[in-house]
Amino acid sequence: MFHFAARRIEAHICICFVAYKVYKELERRLRINGINLSVDKVLNIAKTITNLKIKLPKSGETMTMIMLITKKHKSIAPLFDEKFWKNF
């Protein structure tokens, strides 16, 4: 990146640091919860997961379902549980 203003350089470094921190925290959470996959592998699997939203005509209620179809999807299923992200 080519930044010349001090403010932009500082902002870029801040964004990089935050992204690295999020990456390392996800890596730590995966290890704690016994998911033996790298963060990159988990992200690649997550890209293939579909989220289904249905609005019921009579009640107007919206239902959401995460479609975990393959074995790979099921291997990262704990990521979609609220307990996994507790105290994040």
Secondary structure, DSSP 8 states (H G I E B T S, - for coil): ----SHHHHHHHHHHHHHHHHHHHHHHHHHHHTT--S-HHHHHHHHTT-EEEEEE-TTT--EEEEEE--SHHHHHTGGGGSGGGGTT-
